[in-house]
Amino acid sequence: MKMLSEIAKEALELSSGQRRILARILLDLSDEDQDFSPDVEASWEDEICRRMEAVHSGHAKNRNYDEVMNELDARFGA
């Protein structure tokens, strides 16, 4: 088994995004009631990063709250 200092050293070599994923994994694993999947967690992290990049690059479009809620009501029934 690796020593904690070895694991920490290796973690510091990860990119900041990978460290965030690792932190979330460790936090999720500390909650015994949490249903955890590393693949699902990594997919969510990718999606979050993709959405943040769209906002920062100006490609994301904002919409009015009422417009979105009306569309959801029409789509799924009020």
C-alpha positions, -999 to 999 in steps of 0.1 A, spaced: 0 0 0 13 35 -9 21 60 18 -2 91 20 28 113 12 34 93 -21 -3 97 -30 -2 134 -22 30 139 -43 13 121 -73 -19 141 -69 1 174 -71 14 163 -105 -22 162 -118 -37 190 -138 -60 213 -118 -91 198 -134 -79 163 -125 -73 174 -89 -108 188 -87 -122 154 -100 -101 136 -74 -113 159 -46 -149 152 -56 -143 115 -57 -127 115 -23 -155 137 -8 -182 115 -24 -166 83 -11 -166 98 24 -204 99 23 -216 63 29 -250 70 15 -236 83 -18 -239 61 -49 -206 68 -66 -193 61 -101 -159 74 -112 -171 73 -148 -202 93 -141 -183 118 -120 -157 123 -148 -184 128 -173 -201 155 -152 -168 172 -147 -163 172 -185 -198 186 -190 -192 213 -164 -159 223 -180 -176 224 -215 -204 246 -202 -180 270 -184 -159 273 -216 -190 281 -236 -198 309 -212 -163 323 -211 -159 322 -249 -193 339 -254 -209 310 -272 -234 303 -244 -268 320 -248 -287 332 -219 -325 331 -218 -352 347 -198 -364 327 -168 -401 330 -177 -394 319 -213 -376 288 -201 -403 279 -176 -430 284 -202 -412 262 -226 -408 235 -199 -445 237 -190 -454 233 -227 -431 204 -231 -438 185 -199 -472 198 -189 -479 223 -161 
